[in-house]
Amino acid sequence: MTNDERTISRGHGCGYWLLTLLTGLLAVIAVGMAVRVVTLPPELAAQVSLSLPLEFVAGIVWAGAFVWATWRLIRGKRGSVNLALGLALTFATYSVLRLFIFAQADYDRGRMPFLWVTLGLILLAAGLARAAVRWRSQDELRRED
Protein backbone atom coordinates (compact mmCIF):
# COMPACT_ATOMS: atom_id res chain seq x y z
CA MET A 1 0.00 0.00 0.00
CA THR A 2 1.47 3.36 -1.03
CA ASN A 3 1.35 6.55 1.04
CA ASP A 4 -1.36 7.93 -1.27
CA GLU A 5 -3.56 4.89 -0.68
CA ARG A 6 -3.00 5.17 3.08
CA THR A 7 -4.07 8.81 3.05
CA ILE A 8 -7.21 8.08 1.04
CA SER A 9 -8.25 5.00 3.02
CA ARG A 10 -7.76 6.66 6.40
CA GLY A 11 -10.92 8.14 7.95
CA HIS A 12 -11.10 11.77 8.88
CA GLY A 13 -11.49 12.81 12.49
CA CYS A 14 -13.87 15.30 14.06
CA GLY A 15 -11.33 18.13 13.78
CA TYR A 16 -11.10 17.62 10.03
CA TRP A 17 -14.86 17.97 9.61
CA LEU A 18 -14.94 20.98 11.94
CA LEU A 19 -12.31 22.62 9.74
CA THR A 20 -14.45 21.81 6.69
CA LEU A 21 -17.46 23.38 8.42
CA LEU A 22 -15.37 26.44 9.35
CA THR A 23 -14.22 27.02 5.77
CA GLY A 24 -17.80 26.64 4.54
CA LEU A 25 -18.99 29.12 7.16
CA LEU A 26 -16.24 31.57 6.22
CA ALA A 27 -17.34 31.29 2.57
CA VAL A 28 -20.86 32.32 3.63
CA ILE A 29 -19.46 35.20 5.72
CA ALA A 30 -17.40 36.40 2.75
CA VAL A 31 -20.48 36.34 0.50
CA GLY A 32 -22.21 38.36 3.23
CA MET A 33 -19.40 40.93 3.05
CA ALA A 34 -20.02 41.39 -0.68
CA VAL A 35 -23.82 41.50 -0.28
CA ARG A 36 -23.54 44.08 2.51
CA VAL A 37 -21.64 46.43 0.19
CA VAL A 38 -24.32 46.15 -2.49
CA THR A 39 -27.21 46.68 -0.05
CA LEU A 40 -25.63 49.49 1.98
CA PRO A 41 -27.87 52.57 2.05
CA PRO A 42 -26.34 55.60 0.28
CA GLU A 43 -26.33 57.64 3.53
CA LEU A 44 -24.10 55.05 5.21
CA ALA A 45 -22.00 54.44 2.10
CA ALA A 46 -20.83 58.06 2.25
CA GLN A 47 -19.56 57.53 5.82
CA VAL A 48 -17.58 54.32 5.18
CA SER A 49 -13.85 54.96 5.00
CA LEU A 50 -13.04 51.79 3.01
CA SER A 51 -13.52 51.74 -0.76
CA LEU A 52 -16.80 49.93 -1.37
CA PRO A 53 -15.78 48.44 -4.75
CA LEU A 54 -12.62 47.12 -3.09
CA GLU A 55 -14.68 45.67 -0.24
CA PHE A 56 -16.99 43.97 -2.76
CA VAL A 57 -14.08 42.45 -4.70
CA ALA A 58 -12.44 41.30 -1.46
CA GLY A 59 -15.68 39.58 -0.40
CA ILE A 60 -15.96 37.75 -3.72
CA VAL A 61 -12.27 36.71 -3.68
CA TRP A 62 -12.50 35.45 -0.08
CA ALA A 63 -15.73 33.58 -0.85
CA GLY A 64 -14.12 31.90 -3.87
CA ALA A 65 -11.04 30.94 -1.89
CA PHE A 66 -13.08 29.43 0.95
CA VAL A 67 -15.39 27.54 -1.43
CA TRP A 68 -12.29 26.11 -3.12
CA ALA A 69 -10.75 25.12 0.24
CA THR A 70 -14.02 23.54 1.38
CA TRP A 71 -14.29 21.58 -1.85
CA ARG A 72 -10.71 20.32 -1.46
CA LEU A 73 -11.40 19.26 2.14
CA ILE A 74 -14.59 17.42 1.18
CA ARG A 75 -12.76 15.63 -1.63
CA GLY A 76 -9.90 14.72 0.73
CA LYS A 77 -7.22 16.31 -1.45
CA ARG A 78 -3.64 16.24 -0.25
CA GLY A 79 -2.60 19.54 1.37
CA SER A 80 -6.18 20.69 1.90
CA VAL A 81 -5.76 21.01 5.68
CA ASN A 82 -2.76 23.28 5.26
CA LEU A 83 -4.63 25.32 2.65
CA ALA A 84 -7.72 25.70 4.85
CA LEU A 85 -5.74 26.64 7.95
CA GLY A 86 -3.63 29.09 5.96
CA LEU A 87 -6.69 30.73 4.44
CA ALA A 88 -8.49 30.97 7.79
CA LEU A 89 -5.44 32.54 9.44
CA THR A 90 -4.89 34.93 6.55
CA PHE A 91 -8.56 35.95 6.65
CA ALA A 92 -8.42 36.57 10.41
CA THR A 93 -5.26 38.65 9.98
CA TYR A 94 -6.82 40.55 7.05
CA SER A 95 -9.95 41.31 9.09
CA VAL A 96 -8.01 42.63 12.08
CA LEU A 97 -5.63 44.69 9.93
CA ARG A 98 -8.54 46.11 7.91
CA LEU A 99 -10.23 47.25 11.11
CA PHE A 100 -6.92 48.58 12.48
CA ILE A 101 -6.27 50.66 9.36
CA PHE A 102 -9.78 51.91 8.61
CA ALA A 103 -11.46 52.10 12.05
CA GLN A 104 -12.41 55.66 12.91
CA ALA A 105 -14.85 55.29 15.80
CA ASP A 106 -13.58 55.26 19.38
CA TYR A 107 -15.52 52.05 19.97
CA ASP A 108 -13.64 50.28 17.18
CA ARG A 109 -10.31 51.63 18.39
CA GLY A 110 -11.11 50.40 21.91
CA ARG A 111 -11.65 46.86 20.61
CA MET A 112 -8.22 46.62 18.98
CA PRO A 113 -6.29 45.17 21.97
CA PHE A 114 -8.95 42.47 22.35
CA LEU A 115 -8.80 41.68 18.62
CA TRP A 116 -4.98 41.45 18.63
CA VAL A 117 -5.07 39.04 21.58
CA THR A 118 -7.82 37.02 19.89
CA LEU A 119 -5.80 36.85 16.68
CA GLY A 120 -2.77 35.64 18.64
CA LEU A 121 -4.86 32.92 20.29
CA ILE A 122 -6.25 31.86 16.91
CA LEU A 123 -2.73 31.59 15.53
CA LEU A 124 -1.66 29.53 18.54
CA ALA A 125 -4.70 27.24 18.27
CA ALA A 126 -4.13 26.72 14.54
CA GLY A 127 -0.50 25.83 15.15
CA LEU A 128 -1.50 23.33 17.82
CA ALA A 129 -4.21 21.87 15.58
CA ARG A 130 -1.74 21.48 12.71
CA ALA A 131 0.77 19.80 15.02
CA ALA A 132 -1.94 17.42 16.28
CA VAL A 133 -2.97 16.49 12.73
CA ARG A 134 0.65 15.89 11.76
CA TRP A 135 1.27 13.79 14.90
CA ARG A 136 -1.89 11.74 14.30
CA SER A 137 -1.03 11.03 10.67
CA GLN A 138 2.54 10.00 11.55
CA ASP A 139 1.23 7.80 14.37
CA GLU A 140 -1.25 6.06 12.04
CA LEU A 141 1.45 5.50 9.42
CA ARG A 142 3.68 3.90 12.06
CA ARG A 143 0.87 1.56 13.11
CA GLU A 144 0.27 0.45 9.52
CA ASP A 145 3.96 -0.40 8.96
C-alpha positions in Angstrom: 0.0 0.0 0.0 1.5 3.4 -1.0 1.3 6.5 1.0 -1.4 7.9 -1.3 -3.6 4.9 -0.7 -3.0 5.2 3.1 -4.1 8.8 3.0 -7.2 8.1 1.0 -8.2 5.0 3.0 -7.8 6.7 6.4 -10.9 8.1 8.0 -11.1 11.8 8.9 -11.5 12.8 12.5 -13.9 15.3 14.1 -11.3 18.1 13.8 -11.1 17.6 10.0 -14.9 18.0 9.6 -14.9 21.0 11.9 -12.3 22.6 9.7 -14.5 21.8 6.7 -17.5 23.4 8.4 -15.4 26.4 9.3 -14.2 27.0 5.8 -17.8 26.6 4.5 -19.0 29.1 7.2 -16.2 31.6 6.2 -17.3 31.3 2.6 -20.9 32.3 3.6 -19.5 35.2 5.7 -17.4 36.4 2.8 -20.5 36.3 0.5 -22.2 38.4 3.2 -19.4 40.9 3.0 -20.0 41.4 -0.7 -23.8 41.5 -0.3 -23.5 44.1 2.5 -21.6 46.4 0.2 -24.3 46.2 -2.5 -27.2 46.7 0.0 -25.6 49.5 2.0 -27.9 52.6 2.1 -26.3 55.6 0.3 -26.3 57.6 3.5 -24.1 55.1 5.2 -22.0 54.4 2.1 -20.8 58.1 2.2 -19.6 57.5 5.8 -17.6 54.3 5.2 -13.8 55.0 5.0 -13.0 51.8 3.0 -13.5 51.7 -0.8 -16.8 49.9 -1.4 -15.8 48.4 -4.7 -12.6 47.1 -3.1 -14.7 45.7 -0.2 -17.0 44.0 -2.8 -14.1 42.5 -4.7 -12.4 41.3 -1.5 -15.7 39.6 -0.4 -16.0 37.8 -3.7 -12.3 36.7 -3.7 -12.5 35.4 -0.1 -15.7 33.6 -0.9 -14.1 31.9 -3.9 -11.0 30.9 -1.9 -13.1 29.4 0.9 -15.4 27.5 -1.4 -12.3 26.1 -3.1 -10.7 25.1 0.2 -14.0 23.5 1.4 -14.3 21.6 -1.9 -10.7 20.3 -1.5 -11.4 19.3 2.1 -14.6 17.4 1.2 -12.8 15.6 -1.6 -9.9 14.7 0.7 -7.2 16.3 -1.5 -3.6 16.2 -0.3 -2.6 19.5 1.4 -6.2 20.7 1.9 -5.8 21.0 5.7 -2.8 23.3 5.3 -4.6 25.3 2.7 -7.7 25.7 4.8 -5.7 26.6 8.0 -3.6 29.1 6.0 -6.7 30.7 4.4 -8.5 31.0 7.8 -5.4 32.5 9.4 -4.9 34.9 6.5 -8.6 36.0 6.7 -8.4 36.6 10.4 -5.3 38.7 10.0 -6.8 40.6 7.0 -9.9 41.3 9.1 -8.0 42.6 12.1 -5.6 44.7 9.9 -8.5 46.1 7.9 -10.2 47.2 11.1 -6.9 48.6 12.5 -6.3 50.7 9.4 -9.8 51.9 8.6 -11.5 52.1 12.0 -12.4 55.7 12.9 -14.9 55.3 15.8 -13.6 55.3 19.4 -15.5 52.1 20.0 -13.6 50.3 17.2 -10.3 51.6 18.4 -11.1 50.4 21.9 -11.6 46.9 20.6 -8.2 46.6 19.0 -6.3 45.2 22.0 -8.9 42.5 22.4 -8.8 41.7 18.6 -5.0 41.5 18.6 -5.1 39.0 21.6 -7.8 37.0 19.9 -5.8 36.8 16.7 -2.8 35.6 18.6 -4.9 32.9 20.3 -6.2 31.9 16.9 -2.7 31.6 15.5 -1.7 29.5 18.5 -4.7 27.2 18.3 -4.1 26.7 14.5 -0.5 25.8 15.2 -1.5 23.3 17.8 -4.2 21.9 15.6 -1.7 21.5 12.7 0.8 19.8 15.0 -1.9 17.4 16.3 -3.0 16.5 12.7 0.7 15.9 11.8 1.3 13.8 14.9 -1.9 11.7 14.3 -1.0 11.0 10.7 2.5 10.0 11.6 1.2 7.8 14.4 -1.2 6.1 12.0 1.4 5.5 9.4 3.7 3.9 12.1 0.9 1.6 13.1 0.3 0.4 9.5 4.0 -0.4 9.0 
